[in-house]
Amino acid sequence: MLSNILFLSFLVLSCNATIQDFCVGDLKSPQGPAGFSCKKVADVTADDFAFSGLSKAGNTTNIIKGAVTPAFASQFPGVNGLGISSARLDLAPGGVIPMHTHPGANEVLIVTQGRIQAAFISSANAVYKKTLNKGDIMVFPQGLLHYQINAGGVPAVAFVMFSSSDPGLQILDFALFANDLPTILVAKSTFLDTAQIKKLKGVLGGTN
Ligand SMILES: *[C@@H]1O[C@H](CO)[C@@H](O)[C@H](O)[C@H]1NC(C)=O
């Protein structure tokens, strides 16, 4: 009996010692595949678990007439290690979040204002396209190309949730036209014509 009680107390103590409730990211540490190192628990406050950065509209005065405001581990260290994060999308009339992928996460999008037309393309190249109204949600499976377009005449807002604290974001046109990969190689590897490639490199800041 006594030994049972001793064993149970040992179990409770050892659990207390090993269970980690959270790992608020220490943004000064390097970010590896498992995220940032943990900030010392003694230094953690309630402020680490809240973030006000999504309360304001992003600036949509840009080429895409859209803005993505992330609340990933880098901006919101409280989600570090928890396998979740979020972001805010703002789309002015005519705006688009261009074709992109999140290599590290599934995504759920919730429309909170306006109307958004969105689609993803499966690895079998099938298109799954929906027009979403306020309150509608849509899921985008990990790694698949997708986009969001403002489908109403008014500003649209959506919040997105990711299944990673660091989902990543790669925009297709930036990958193709915003770097120094030579036009001839972009043409060879995409079948696009060089005039179009040079035009988009000019617009997106690419060279060569
Ligand atoms: C939005 O971005 C544009 C272009 O960079 C800039 O001119 C403008 O001042 C910004 N607006 C706000 C409210 O920051």
The ligand as a Gaussian input file, in Angstrom:
#p B3LYP/6-31G(d) Opt

LIG

0 1
 C        0.050000      51.930000     -48.160000
 O        1.089000      51.623000     -49.072000
 C        1.312000      52.645000     -50.033000
 C        2.318000      52.105000     -51.042000
 O        3.471000      51.603000     -50.426000
 C        1.774000      53.907000     -49.319000
 O        1.987000      54.935000     -50.268000
 C        0.722000      54.333000     -48.316000
 O        1.197000      55.425000     -47.563000
 C        0.385000      53.186000     -47.372000
 N       -0.773000      53.568000     -46.571000
 C       -0.754000      53.447000     -45.251000
 C       -2.019000      53.857000     -44.570000
 O        0.207000      53.048000     -44.624000

